[in-house]
Amino acid sequence: MGIRAAAVDGAEEGSWAVVDYGPVVLHVFQAKSREFYDLEMLWGDGKKIRWAAPKRKAKADEEE
């Protein structure tokens, strides 16, 4: 999609990485780190936003 992160931190350690896209900050966890930090509880009062990946074109559509 051509979107680049402004910053990435923690990817070297491999248990928790933070990727900053400006208005969106992405946290990627291994299962044990996710359980330990429990961000859902910390940010539980935040606004929840439903998100779905954009639909990809079928391979036949891309060839036309």
N, C-alpha and C positions, 0 to 999 in steps of 0.2 A: 504494500500500500504506500510505500515511500515515506512513512512516518519514522522519524529518528528520535531516540530518547535524548533528553537534555543531559541526563546523568544516570549512571548505573553504579550501585554500591553493594558490596557483599557477595558478588557472584563468585569471587575467588574462593571463599570459604565453603560455599556449596550448601549451607543449611538454610540461608535466608538471603534473598536478593531484593533490593528496592530499585525500581526503574521509574525515573521521573520523566513524564511526558508533558510537564507543565500543568494543565488543568486536571490531569489524571496521574495518580501515583499508583504503581502496580507493585504489590508485595508477592513474591514467589517463595514458598516455603517447602522444606522437607516436612514430612508428617510430624516428627518429634518437635521441631521448632514451632510449627503452627500450633500444636497443642500447648506448648510451654508459654508462648506469648499471648495466645487467646485474644487476638485483635477484635474478634466479633464482640466480646464482652467490653473491651476498652472503648470501642467506637459504636456500641450498640444503639445509641440514641441518634446516630447519623441517618441522613436520608438514604433510603435504599433505592437503587436504580436497577431496573431489569435491563439486561443487555443480551443481545444475540449477535453472533457473528454474521457478517453479510453473506448472503447466498452467493456461492461461486457458480460461474457459468459452466455448463456441461462442456466436455471436451469437444463435442461436435460443433457447438456454438462458437468456440474459440477458433476453429479451423476455417470458418466461413469468412 
